[in-house]
């Protein structure tokens, strides 16, 4: 997985502090040198890495810390904050609104996966009630219209293009006008892939942008591009008003760090990451949870969030209702593990989940449905261990994981009810939550679901 190596390197760098008897300037310097090396090896731009290192040093004044302060935690938080700053454009991306016509123009390098990403972007919004349409303004690449037509047919959305017309501006304008008349509220314009050296194609891209007046221009960046990412992204930004970035091919084995430089070059936020070729393999990108995972925060909760995404639509209200009421039982955890099986291979954590399910198969209904941890007496734990063929220690580990998740959900609900006071802006509320907590509830997407449920419940209504 892209960035898995970087995440491991960053975790090991922070781990240097764990073995140190005293955390002093030397330990801090060694830790930052390892982090710097890891980022440079991952193709993150040198200037960005240098600035991050300097910012961490300014933020961590070991001599000024009060006695008893956890210096390791202070350093880790400083590193976390600076990595977030590296990826945070400082502004939210434009968000399409249902029922209001919106034009989104896709630009990017040749071979970045732009056309496939257009299809996945359309499908993502189609699932949440939008009426998308695709326009092929790529007259440069042979087979571009055929590919877009196949993609559009696959997800059953209307499309527009031409085998005869060679003027991409004319095609784009005609397509946008047609779909406005057909009341499509998300009109996606796919343009020709290009390199920054191709002045004529950049001029063409600028003309398409001026003619269609898109509400949002999305720059599609291949995660394997390496050190060239910054210069290429900057060239696009100088030609058209890039407002968001989608990073593709995150399922490969490239270093991936160069793509992160695109955020600094375009001064635009990453909104999605592509993790495969299939229509559903486009994931929301949230800075803080993403960095949290890089630094080793979050494990099982992130998988449970994936499990919620494959819960049948008719069962989702019941699931969220149980979560909002604080009824996070062992049975609910077991059901989410079952849902994970519908995703296919989930990699890291899969063996642990299978062990947990084997042990829960040896529990009684009363044990699975109770939210009272005191119910699990020693005799019950021994019986479950024997019945599942697992050591007692494994059962205790599973129960500790359950308690942690149950407590986490309880804290999330209490915090939302206490702190938001009617505020339903997930972006704003996320900044007040600890990064570990935001990671565990599934990032901004999970937070939005919880907010919707909170508001619905307080208003006495159903789903919004």
VOPAGU-2260 file (C-alpha; in pm, 1 decimal, decimal comma):
REM VOPAGU-2260
SITE   aa  ch    i         X         Y         Z
SITE  UNK   A    0       0,0       0,0       0,0
SITE  UNK   A    1     129,6     345,7     -87,6
SITE  UNK   A    2     262,7     532,7     217,2
SITE  UNK   A    3     264,6     216,1     431,1
SITE  UNK   A    4     645,2     225,1     422,3
SITE  UNK   A    5     643,3     594,1     509,6
SITE  UNK   A    6     402,9     528,7     796,9
SITE  UNK   A    7     629,3     253,4     930,5
SITE  UNK   A    8     934,7     477,9     906,4
SITE  UNK   A    9     759,8     763,1    1089,1
SITE  UNK   A   10     639,0     529,2    1363,5
SITE  UNK   A   11     991,2     392,1    1408,3
SITE  UNK   A   12    1131,0     744,6    1423,8
SITE  UNK   A   13     891,1     836,5    1703,7
SITE  UNK   A   14     970,0     503,0    1866,5
SITE  UNK   A   15    1328,6     619,8    1922,9
SITE  UNK   A   16    1194,6     825,5    2213,4
SITE  UNK   A   17    1038,0     521,8    2378,6
SITE  UNK   A   18    1372,1     354,2    2440,1
SITE  UNK   A   19    1539,0     671,7    2563,1
SITE  UNK   A   20    1581,2     706,4    2939,6
SITE  UNK   A   21    1581,8    1085,7    2914,4
SITE  UNK   A   22    1422,5    1283,1    2631,9
SITE  UNK   A   23    1664,5    1567,4    2562,3
SITE  UNK   A   24    1770,3    1779,9    2263,9
SITE  UNK   A   25    1981,1    1495,1    2124,5
SITE  UNK   A   26    1689,0    1250,5    2130,8
SITE  UNK   A   27    1465,3    1514,0    1968,9
SITE  UNK   A   28    1729,1    1580,4    1702,1
SITE  UNK   A   29    1772,6    1209,1    1626,5
SITE  UNK   A   30    1395,7    1165,8    1601,0
SITE  UNK   A   31    1357,6    1461,9    1362,9
SITE  UNK   A   32    1650,8    1344,7    1149,5
SITE  UNK   A   33    1481,2    1005,9    1104,2
SITE  UNK   A   34    1150,3    1172,5    1017,8
SITE  UNK   A   35    1328,8    1398,0     767,5
SITE  UNK   A   36    1500,9    1099,0     606,6
SITE  UNK   A   37    1171,7     908,2     581,9
SITE  UNK   A   38     989,2    1198,6     416,2
SITE  UNK   A   39    1268,9    1266,5     167,3
SITE  UNK   A   40    1288,4     899,3      74,7
SITE  UNK   A   41     912,5     912,4      11,9
SITE  UNK   A   42     970,2    1193,8    -242,5
SITE  UNK   A   43     823,9    1475,2     -33,1
SITE  UNK   A   44     972,8    1803,9    -154,2
SITE  UNK   A   45    1291,1    1911,1      27,9
SITE  UNK   A   46    1172,2    2264,5     113,4
SITE  UNK   A   47     855,8    2129,5     271,8
SITE  UNK   A   48    1050,5    1880,1     483,2
SITE  UNK   A   49    1299,9    2146,1     593,7
SITE  UNK   A   50    1018,8    2382,5     695,0
SITE  UNK   A   51     840,3    2107,4     886,4
SITE  UNK   A   52    1155,2    2020,3    1081,8
SITE  UNK   A   53    1213,9    2383,8    1171,9
SITE  UNK   A   54     851,7    2426,2    1283,1
SITE  UNK   A   55     868,8    2122,8    1513,5
SITE  UNK   A   56    1187,5    2256,7    1673,2
SITE  UNK   A   57    1018,7    2592,2    1735,2
SITE  UNK   A   58     710,4    2426,0    1881,0
SITE  UNK   A   59     903,7    2198,9    2117,3
SITE  UNK   A   60    1106,1    2391,9    2373,0
SITE  UNK   A   61    1220,1    2112,4    2603,1
SITE  UNK   A   62    1387,5    2351,8    2846,0
SITE  UNK   A   63    1066,8    2547,8    2901,6
SITE  UNK   A   64     848,5    2245,1    2977,4
SITE  UNK   A   65     729,3    2209,7    3335,5
SITE  UNK   A   66     858,2    1922,9    3547,7
SITE  UNK   A   67     654,6    1608,2    3497,9
SITE  UNK   A   68     544,2    1701,0    3145,1
SITE  UNK   A   69     527,7    1405,3    2908,9
SITE  UNK   A   70     790,7    1520,8    2659,5
SITE  UNK   A   71     726,9    1229,2    2427,3
SITE  UNK   A   72     362,7    1329,8    2396,4
SITE  UNK   A   73     456,9    1694,2    2332,3
SITE  UNK   A   74     698,0    1594,4    2054,3
SITE  UNK   A   75     452,0    1351,0    1897,3
SITE  UNK   A   76     180,0    1616,2    1898,2
SITE  UNK   A   77     413,8    1870,1    1737,5
SITE  UNK   A   78     507,3    1621,2    1463,3
SITE  UNK   A   79     139,6    1535,9    1413,7
SITE  UNK   A   80      41,5    1903,2    1385,6
SITE  UNK   A   81     316,3    1985,2    1136,5
SITE  UNK   A   82     237,5    1686,2     914,8
SITE  UNK   A   83    -125,5    1800,3     919,9
SITE  UNK   A   84     -17,0    2151,7     823,3
SITE  UNK   A   85     181,3    2004,4     534,4
SITE  UNK   A   86    -135,5    1842,4     401,2
SITE  UNK   A   87    -384,4    2109,1     504,5
SITE  UNK   A   88    -456,0    2372,7     240,9
SITE  UNK   A   89    -617,4    2588,5     508,8
SITE  UNK   A   90    -950,3    2605,9     329,5
SITE  UNK   A   91   -1231,9    2362,6     252,2
SITE  UNK   A   92   -1300,9    2255,1    -105,1
SITE  UNK   A   93   -1616,6    2361,4    -283,4
SITE  UNK   A   94   -1893,3    2110,5    -209,1
SITE  UNK   A   95   -2166,8    2045,0    -470,6
SITE  UNK   A   96   -2526,2    2082,6    -351,5
SITE  UNK   A   97   -2808,3    1855,6    -456,2
SITE  UNK   A   98   -3063,6    2015,9    -684,4
SITE  UNK   A   99   -2835,3    2305,1    -780,8
SITE  UNK   A  100   -2651,2    2268,2   -1116,6
SITE  UNK   A  101   -2276,9    2237,6   -1059,4
SITE  UNK   A  102   -1996,6    2199,0   -1314,2
SITE  UNK   A  103   -1681,6    2015,9   -1204,9
SITE  UNK   A  104   -1383,2    2011,0   -1441,1
SITE  UNK   A  105   -1116,1    1741,3   -1408,4
SITE  UNK   A  106    -755,5    1816,7   -1509,9
SITE  UNK   A  107    -437,0    1616,0   -1469,6
SITE  UNK   A  108    -133,5    1452,4   -1619,4
SITE  UNK   A  109    -146,6    1185,9   -1887,4
SITE  UNK   A  110    -195,7     842,8   -1731,8
SITE  UNK   A  111    -300,3     973,7   -1389,9
SITE  UNK   A  112    -629,3     781,8   -1394,3
SITE  UNK   A  113    -836,0    1094,9   -1454,7
SITE  UNK   A  114   -1114,7     942,0   -1664,7
SITE  UNK   A  115   -1163,1     652,3   -1423,5
SITE  UNK   A  116   -1166,0     900,9   -1136,4
SITE  UNK   A  117   -1440,1    1101,5   -1310,8
SITE  UNK   A  118   -1653,1     786,5   -1312,6
SITE  UNK   A  119   -1581,2     711,5    -945,3
SITE  UNK   A  120   -1653,8    1073,7    -846,3
SITE  UNK   A  121   -1986,7    1056,0   -1032,1
SITE  UNK   A  122   -2075,0     722,9    -868,7
SITE  UNK   A  123   -1981,4     852,3    -521,6
SITE  UNK   A  124   -2227,4    1141,2    -556,0
SITE  UNK   A  125   -2487,1     927,7    -731,5
SITE  UNK   A  126   -2506,0     709,3    -419,2
SITE  UNK   A  127   -2594,0    1009,9    -202,3
SITE  UNK   A  128   -2871,9    1139,6    -424,1
SITE  UNK   A  129   -2706,5    1350,5    -693,6
SITE  UNK   A  130   -2796,5    1328,8   -1062,0
SITE  UNK   A  131   -2451,8    1328,6   -1229,4
SITE  UNK   A  132   -2355,4    1339,9   -1596,9
SITE  UNK   A  133   -2022,1    1297,7   -1777,0
SITE  UNK   A  134   -1884,0    1510,1   -2062,4
SITE  UNK   A  135   -1578,6    1394,2   -2260,8
SITE  UNK   A  136   -1378,1    1701,7   -2366,7
SITE  UNK   A  137   -1067,0    1490,7   -2430,2
SITE  UNK   A  138   -1012,0    1496,5   -2807,7
SITE  UNK   A  139    -637,3    1435,8   -2777,5
SITE  UNK   A  140    -619,5    1074,2   -2657,4
SITE  UNK   A  141    -742,0     798,8   -2886,4
SITE  UNK   A  142   -1017,3     598,3   -2720,3
SITE  UNK   A  143   -1091,4     861,0   -2453,6
SITE  UNK   A  144   -1458,8     893,4   -2548,2
SITE  UNK   A  145   -1500,8     516,3   -2566,5
SITE  UNK   A  146   -1355,7     478,4   -2216,7
SITE  UNK   A  147   -1578,6     749,5   -2071,0
SITE  UNK   A  148   -1883,8     602,3   -2247,2
SITE  UNK   A  149   -1810,8     257,1   -2102,5
SITE  UNK   A  150   -1760,0     404,1   -1755,3
SITE  UNK   A  151   -2081,8     605,9   -1774,3
SITE  UNK   A  152   -2276,8     300,6   -1891,9
SITE  UNK   A  153   -2131,6      95,9   -1605,8
SITE  UNK   A  154   -2274,5     332,6   -1343,4
SITE  UNK   A  155   -2581,4     423,0   -1551,5
SITE  UNK   A  156   -2530,7     798,6   -1586,1
SITE  UNK   A  157   -2581,3    1008,7   -1904,4
SITE  UNK   A  158   -2275,8    1106,7   -2107,3
SITE  UNK   A  159   -2183,7    1338,9   -2393,3
SITE  UNK   A  160   -1898,4    1342,1   -2642,3
SITE  UNK   A  161   -1820,6    1321,9   -3012,9
SITE  UNK   A  162   -1621,1    1104,8   -3251,2
SITE  UNK   A  163   -1625,7    1376,2   -3520,6
SITE  UNK   A  164   -1579,9    1708,9   -3340,1
SITE  UNK   A  165   -1215,5    1795,6   -3265,3
SITE  UNK   A  166   -1274,3    2116,6   -3066,6
SITE  UNK   A  167   -1284,2    2026,2   -2695,6
SITE  UNK   A  168   -1419,3    2369,3   -2601,2
SITE  UNK   A  169   -1723,2    2324,6   -2825,9
SITE  UNK   A  170   -1787,1    1972,9   -2693,2
SITE  UNK   A  171   -1758,0    2089,1   -2331,5
SITE  UNK   A  172   -1996,8    2381,7   -2380,8
SITE  UNK   A  173   -2254,5    2169,6   -2568,1
SITE  UNK   A  174   -2236,6    1894,7   -2306,4
SITE  UNK   A  175   -2276,9    2132,8   -2013,3
SITE  UNK   A  176   -2571,7    2310,6   -2180,5
SITE  UNK   A  177   -2745,4    1980,5   -2259,6
SITE  UNK   A  178   -2718,8    1846,6   -1906,5
SITE  UNK   A  179   -2827,2    2176,6   -1751,5
SITE  UNK   A  180   -3147,3    2146,9   -1956,9
SITE  UNK   A  181   -3186,4    1787,7   -1835,4
SITE  UNK   A  182   -3163,5    1911,9   -1473,4
SITE  UNK   A  183   -2844,1    1724,2   -1388,4
SITE  UNK   A  184   -2701,6    1876,2   -1072,3
SITE  UNK   A  185   -2344,1    1745,5   -1112,1
SITE  UNK   A  186   -2192,8    1789,7   -1459,3
SITE  UNK   A  187   -1841,7    1642,9   -1476,3
SITE  UNK   A  188   -1614,4    1756,4   -1761,0
SITE  UNK   A  189   -1318,8    1529,0   -1838,8
SITE  UNK   A  190   -1030,2    1703,4   -2019,3
SITE  UNK   A  191    -717,2    1584,5   -2200,8
SITE  UNK   A  192    -422,4    1469,0   -1992,3
SITE  UNK   A  193    -115,0    1684,1   -2036,5
SITE  UNK   A  194     235,5    1771,9   -1910,4
SITE  UNK   A  195     351,1    2115,1   -1804,1
SITE  UNK   A  196     577,9    2139,3   -2109,5
SITE  UNK   A  197     280,2    2119,6   -2349,8
SITE  UNK   A  198     187,2    2486,6   -2383,1
SITE  UNK   A  199     -81,8    2429,7   -2645,3
SITE  UNK   A  200    -267,6    2176,5   -2432,0
SITE  UNK   A  201    -249,3    2407,4   -2131,1
SITE  UNK   A  202    -398,2    2687,0   -2340,2
SITE  UNK   A  203    -673,4    2448,5   -2448,8
SITE  UNK   A  204    -742,4    2360,2   -2085,4
SITE  UNK   A  205    -764,4    2730,1   -1997,0
SITE  UNK   A  206   -1011,7    2787,8   -2279,3
SITE  UNK   A  207   -1232,8    2498,1   -2165,4
SITE  UNK   A  208   -1229,5    2644,0   -1815,0
SITE  UNK   A  209   -1324,4    2992,8   -1936,9
SITE  UNK   A  210   -1601,2    2859,3   -2161,0
SITE  UNK   A  211   -1767,2    2625,9   -1907,2
SITE  UNK   A  212   -1699,5    2838,2   -1595,6
SITE  UNK   A  213   -1670,0    2536,5   -1361,7
SITE  UNK   A  214   -1769,5    2568,3    -998,1
SITE  UNK   A  215   -1475,8    2344,2    -908,2
SITE  UNK   A  216   -1156,6    2238,7   -1087,9
SITE  UNK   A  217   -1012,8    1910,2    -956,9
SITE  UNK   A  218    -647,4    1824,1   -1018,0
SITE  UNK   A  219    -595,6    1445,5   -1041,1
SITE  UNK   A  220    -249,9    1339,8    -920,3
SITE  UNK   A  221     -88,7     998,7    -963,9
SITE  UNK   A  222      61,3     900,1    -627,0
SITE  UNK   A  223     371,7     753,9    -795,1
SITE  UNK   A  224     484,9    1072,1    -970,7
SITE  UNK   A  225     766,1    1143,9    -724,7
SITE  UNK   A  226     965,8    1465,9    -702,8
SITE  UNK   A  227     807,3    1606,4   -1020,7
SITE  UNK   A  228     475,6    1644,5    -836,5
SITE  UNK   A  229     534,3    1995,7    -707,6
SITE  UNK   A  230     636,9    2150,6   -1041,6
SITE  UNK   A  231     361,5    1975,1   -1235,6
SITE  UNK   A  232      90,3    2069,5    -986,2
SITE  UNK   A  233     212,1    2429,4    -979,7
SITE  UNK   A  234     188,7    2448,9   -1359,8
SITE  UNK   A  235    -175,7    2343,0   -1350,4
SITE  UNK   A  236    -250,9    2589,0   -1072,5
SITE  UNK   A  237    -105,7    2874,0   -1277,9
SITE  UNK   A  238    -330,4    2792,2   -1575,0
SITE  UNK   A  239    -664,7    2711,4   -1413,1
SITE  UNK   A  240    -812,5    2780,4   -1066,9
SITE  UNK   A  241    -752,1    2436,8    -911,2
SITE  UNK   A  242    -977,3    2404,7    -607,9
SITE  UNK   A  243    -920,6    2045,8    -498,0
SITE  UNK   A  244    -689,4    1747,3    -546,5
SITE  UNK   A  245    -763,4    1376,3    -584,4
SITE  UNK   A  246    -467,4    1140,9    -537,5
SITE  UNK   A  247    -494,4     819,2    -740,8
SITE  UNK   A  248    -333,9     473,1    -744,5
SITE  UNK   A  249    -295,0     458,1    -367,4
SITE  UNK   A  250    -323,4      78,7    -395,5
SITE  UNK   A  251      17,1      48,7    -562,4
SITE  UNK   A  252     366,8      33,8    -421,0
SITE  UNK   A  253     501,6     374,9    -517,6
SITE  UNK   A  254     648,7     600,0    -252,5
SITE  UNK   A  255     360,0     842,8    -278,8
SITE  UNK   A  256     515,3    1132,1     -89,9
SITE  UNK   A  257     551,3    1341,5    -402,9
SITE  UNK   A  258     176,3    1355,9    -441,5
SITE  UNK   A  259     152,2    1515,0     -97,7
SITE  UNK   A  260     357,7    1803,9    -232,8
SITE  UNK   A  261      71,2    1878,7    -471,2
SITE  UNK   A  262    -125,7    2025,5    -181,2
SITE  UNK   A  263     140,6    2289,7    -124,7
SITE  UNK   A  264     178,6    2356,4    -497,3
SITE  UNK   A  265    -193,6    2403,1    -569,1
SITE  UNK   A  266    -282,9    2543,8    -224,5
SITE  UNK   A  267    -588,1    2317,9    -251,8
SITE  UNK   A  268    -709,1    2037,2     -25,8
SITE  UNK   A  269    -700,3    1667,3    -110,9
SITE  UNK   A  270   -1065,4    1558,7    -108,7
SITE  UNK   A  271   -1043,7    1192,4    -214,0
SITE  UNK   A  272    -788,9     917,9    -263,1
SITE  UNK   A  273    -827,9     646,8    -525,3
SITE  UNK   A  274    -747,2     298,2    -399,6
SITE  UNK   A  275    -823,7      85,6    -706,8
SITE  UNK   A  276    -989,3      60,1   -1047,0
SITE  UNK   A  277   -1342,4     -25,0    -932,4
SITE  UNK   A  278   -1622,2     228,6    -908,3
SITE  UNK   A  279   -1640,0     218,8    -526,8
SITE  UNK   A  280   -1266,7     254,0    -468,2
SITE  UNK   A  281   -1268,0     625,8    -393,2
SITE  UNK   A  282   -1229,5     723,1     -27,9
SITE  UNK   A  283   -1291,4    1050,3     152,8
SITE  UNK   A  284    -964,1    1211,7     251,7
SITE  UNK   A  285    -945,4    1369,3     597,1
SITE  UNK   A  286    -611,3    1516,3     696,9
SITE  UNK   A  287    -605,5    1445,3    1068,9
SITE  UNK   A  288    -719,0    1080,4    1056,4
SITE  UNK   A  289    -483,8    1019,9     762,2
SITE  UNK   A  290    -181,8    1154,2     951,9
SITE  UNK   A  291    -300,6     967,0    1259,4
SITE  UNK   A  292    -281,7     639,7    1066,7
SITE  UNK   A  293      64,5     729,9     934,5
SITE  UNK   A  294     184,6     772,5    1291,5
SITE  UNK   A  295      30,7     444,4    1404,5
SITE  UNK   A  296    -293,2     578,4    1553,7
SITE  UNK   A  297    -608,2     380,9    1490,2
SITE  UNK   A  298    -648,9      17,4    1389,4
SITE  UNK   A  299    -967,2    -174,2    1454,0
SITE  UNK   A  300   -1197,1     132,5    1468,0
SITE  UNK   A  301   -1096,4     227,2    1115,9
SITE  UNK   A  302   -1194,5    -118,4     996,8
SITE  UNK   A  303   -1528,8     -90,3    1174,5
SITE  UNK   A  304   -1593,7     232,1     985,4
SITE  UNK   A  305   -1536,9      40,1     660,1
SITE  UNK   A  306   -1781,2    -221,2     786,9
SITE  UNK   A  307   -2051,0      41,5     838,9
SITE  UNK   A  308   -2013,7     144,4     475,2
SITE  UNK   A  309   -2135,0    -195,5     352,2
SITE  UNK   A  310   -2434,1    -220,6     587,2
SITE  UNK   A  311   -2750,1    -260,6     373,7
SITE  UNK   A  312   -2935,6      72,7     337,4
SITE  UNK   A  313   -3245,2     -52,8     519,4
SITE  UNK   A  314   -3033,4    -152,4     820,2
SITE  UNK   A  315   -2833,1     171,2     852,1
SITE  UNK   A  316   -3092,3     367,7    1054,3
SITE  UNK   A  317   -3114,2      84,6    1307,6
SITE  UNK   A  318   -2734,1      62,6    1333,3
SITE  UNK   A  319   -2691,6     436,6    1391,4
SITE  UNK   A  320   -2982,2     439,6    1638,6
SITE  UNK   A  321   -2813,1     170,5    1847,0
SITE  UNK   A  322   -2482,5     357,2    1835,1
SITE  UNK   A  323   -2643,7     689,6    1930,2
SITE  UNK   A  324   -2816,1     527,1    2227,4
SITE  UNK   A  325   -2482,5     394,9    2348,5
SITE  UNK   A  326   -2581,3      31,4    2293,5
SITE  UNK   A  327   -2243,8     -83,3    2166,8
SITE  UNK   A  328   -2267,2    -449,7    2260,2
SITE  UNK   A  329   -2044,0    -740,7    2171,6
SITE  UNK   A  330   -2313,3    -852,6    1928,9
SITE  UNK   A  331   -2294,9    -519,7    1746,7
SITE  UNK   A  332   -1917,7    -554,0    1724,3
SITE  UNK   A  333   -1962,0    -908,1    1588,4
SITE  UNK   A  334   -2210,4    -784,8    1324,2
SITE  UNK   A  335   -1961,6    -521,5    1207,3
SITE  UNK   A  336   -1694,4    -791,0    1175,0
SITE  UNK   A  337   -1937,4    -989,4     958,0
SITE  UNK   A  338   -1988,4    -684,2     736,1
SITE  UNK   A  339   -1612,1    -660,3     690,0
SITE  UNK   A  340   -1625,5   -1000,5     524,0
SITE  UNK   A  341   -1828,3    -842,2     242,7
SITE  UNK   A  342   -1538,9    -610,1     161,8
SITE  UNK   A  343   -1298,2    -895,2      88,8
SITE  UNK   A  344    -941,5    -904,3     215,7
SITE  UNK   A  345    -879,8    -624,7     466,3
SITE  UNK   A  346    -509,2    -689,2     520,6
SITE  UNK   A  347    -370,1    -583,0     854,4
SITE  UNK   A  348    -602,3    -676,5    1142,5
SITE  UNK   A  349    -782,1    -956,9     955,9
SITE  UNK   A  350    -628,3   -1237,7    1163,7
SITE  UNK   A  351    -714,5   -1057,8    1487,2
SITE  UNK   A  352   -1077,2   -1012,6    1378,5
SITE  UNK   A  353   -1110,2   -1381,9    1291,5
SITE  UNK   A  354    -979,4   -1473,5    1638,7
SITE  UNK   A  355   -1228,3   -1237,7    1800,7
SITE  UNK   A  356   -1519,5   -1383,4    1603,9
SITE  UNK   A  357   -1419,4   -1739,2    1698,1
SITE  UNK   A  358   -1424,8   -1642,9    2065,1
SITE  UNK   A  359   -1758,7   -1460,3    2034,6
SITE  UNK   A  360   -1906,6   -1771,3    1873,1
SITE  UNK   A  361   -1855,5   -1940,5    2210,2
SITE  UNK   A  362   -2054,1   -1675,0    2399,1
SITE  UNK   A  363   -2416,7   -1695,3    2509,5
SITE  UNK   A  364   -2685,7   -1455,2    2384,7
SITE  UNK   A  365   -2687,9   -1285,1    2724,6
SITE  UNK   A  366   -2314,1   -1221,6    2702,9
SITE  UNK   A  367   -2333,9   -1087,1    2347,1
SITE  UNK   A  368   -2628,7    -858,1    2419,9
SITE  UNK   A  369   -2511,8    -715,2    2752,4
SITE  UNK   A  370   -2334,7    -379,9    2773,1
SITE  UNK   A  371   -2230,7    -453,9    3132,9
SITE  UNK   A  372   -1861,9    -556,9    3150,6
SITE  UNK   A  373   -1914,5    -688,2    3505,7
SITE  UNK   A  374   -2110,6    -976,1    3354,9
SITE  UNK   A  375   -1788,2   -1131,4    3228,1
SITE  UNK   A  376   -1674,3   -1314,4    3540,2
SITE  UNK   A  377   -1358,0   -1523,1    3548,3
SITE  UNK   A  378   -1551,8   -1848,9    3512,3
SITE  UNK   A  379   -1723,6   -1720,5    3197,5
SITE  UNK   A  380   -1392,5   -1608,3    3047,7
SITE  UNK   A  381   -1237,9   -1951,2    3109,5
SITE  UNK   A  382   -1542,8   -2121,3    2952,9
SITE  UNK   A  383   -1521,4   -1899,7    2641,0
SITE  UNK   A  384   -1147,8   -1970,6    2608,5
SITE  UNK   A  385   -1204,9   -2348,1    2626,6
SITE  UNK   A  386   -1499,9   -2337,1    2388,7
SITE  UNK   A  387   -1306,1   -2140,8    2125,5
SITE  UNK   A  388    -974,8   -2320,7    2172,3
SITE  UNK   A  389    -798,9   -1991,6    2250,3
SITE  UNK   A  390    -584,8   -1893,5    2550,3
SITE  UNK   A  391    -753,2   -1695,9    2830,0
SITE  UNK   A  392    -521,8   -1406,0    2742,5
SITE  UNK   A  393    -680,1   -1381,4    2395,9
SITE  UNK   A  394   -1028,6   -1356,4    2546,5
SITE  UNK   A  395    -910,4   -1083,2    2782,3
SITE  UNK   A  396    -751,7    -894,9    2490,6
SITE  UNK   A  397   -1077,1    -914,7    2296,1
SITE  UNK   A  398   -1278,6    -786,8    2593,2
SITE  UNK   A  399   -1033,6    -499,7    2642,8
SITE  UNK   A  400   -1071,8    -404,4    2276,6
SITE  UNK   A  401   -1448,5    -415,7    2315,7
SITE  UNK   A  402   -1438,5    -197,8    2628,7
SITE  UNK   A  403   -1215,4      52,3    2451,1
SITE  UNK   A  404   -1450,6      75,9    2152,9
SITE  UNK   A  405   -1759,5     100,8    2373,9
SITE  UNK   A  406   -1597,1     377,3    2579,7
SITE  UNK   A  407   -1485,2     556,2    2263,9
SITE  UNK   A  408   -1839,9     561,0    2124,0
SITE  UNK   A  409   -1978,2     679,2    2455,7
SITE  UNK   A  410   -1726,2     963,6    2467,8
SITE  UNK   A  411   -1799,6    1064,9    2109,9
SITE  UNK   A  412   -2174,8    1088,1    2171,3
SITE  UNK   A  413   -2130,2    1281,7    2497,7
SITE  UNK   A  414   -1883,9    1519,3    2339,0
SITE  UNK   A  415   -2105,9    1586,1    2038,5
SITE  UNK   A  416   -2411,6    1654,1    2253,6
SITE  UNK   A  417   -2218,9    1875,4    2492,4
SITE  UNK   A  418   -1995,2    2075,4    2259,5
SITE  UNK   A  419   -2165,0    2127,8    1927,1
SITE  UNK   A  420   -2473,2    2310,5    2067,7
SITE  UNK   A  421   -2655,9    2301,7    1738,8
SITE  UNK   A  422   -2346,1    2335,9    1523,2
SITE  UNK   A  423   -2366,6    2076,7    1243,7
SITE  UNK   A  424   -2050,5    2178,6    1057,5
SITE  UNK   A  425   -1844,2    1859,9    1067,0
SITE  UNK   A  426   -1524,6    2038,6     955,7
SITE  UNK   A  427   -1543,7    2285,5    1246,2
SITE  UNK   A  428   -1634,0    2026,0    1509,3
SITE  UNK   A  429   -1357,6    1790,4    1389,0
SITE  UNK   A  430   -1095,4    2048,3    1489,3
SITE  UNK   A  431   -1212,5    2027,5    1851,0
SITE  UNK   A  432   -1184,1    1648,3    1863,0
SITE  UNK   A  433    -859,3    1466,4    1946,1
SITE  UNK   A  434    -704,9    1319,6    1627,6
SITE  UNK   A  435    -723,1     965,0    1765,8
SITE  UNK   A  436   -1096,1    1008,6    1830,1
SITE  UNK   A  437   -1162,1    1150,4    1484,8
SITE  UNK   A  438    -971,8     858,6    1330,2
SITE  UNK   A  439   -1174,3     608,6    1530,3
SITE  UNK   A  440   -1516,5     740,8    1428,6
SITE  UNK   A  441   -1421,1     720,5    1061,4
SITE  UNK   A  442   -1303,4    1075,8     995,6
SITE  UNK   A  443   -1524,1    1353,6     862,0
SITE  UNK   A  444   -1759,3    1105,4     693,4
SITE  UNK   A  445   -1827,9     918,0    1016,8
SITE  UNK   A  446   -1865,4    1245,5    1206,6
SITE  UNK   A  447   -2122,3    1373,2     957,2
SITE  UNK   A  448   -2329,4    1056,7    1005,5
SITE  UNK   A  449   -2321,9    1099,3    1383,0
SITE  UNK   A  450   -2416,1    1466,9    1357,8
SITE  UNK   A  451   -2712,2    1387,4    1134,8
SITE  UNK   A  452   -2830,9    1124,4    1381,8
SITE  UNK   A  453   -2785,3    1363,1    1676,1
SITE  UNK   A  454   -2986,1    1639,4    1507,6
SITE  UNK   A  455   -3260,3    1398,5    1396,8
SITE  UNK   A  456   -3295,9    1257,3    1744,9
SITE  UNK   A  457   -3305,7    1597,9    1915,6
SITE  UNK   A  458   -3568,3    1721,9    1669,0
SITE  UNK   A  459   -3772,0    1409,0    1721,4
SITE  UNK   A  460   -3753,1    1316,8    1355,9
SITE  UNK   A  461   -3609,5    1035,5    1151,3
SITE  UNK   A  462   -3315,7    1042,7     912,7
SITE  UNK   A  463   -3246,0    1373,0     744,8
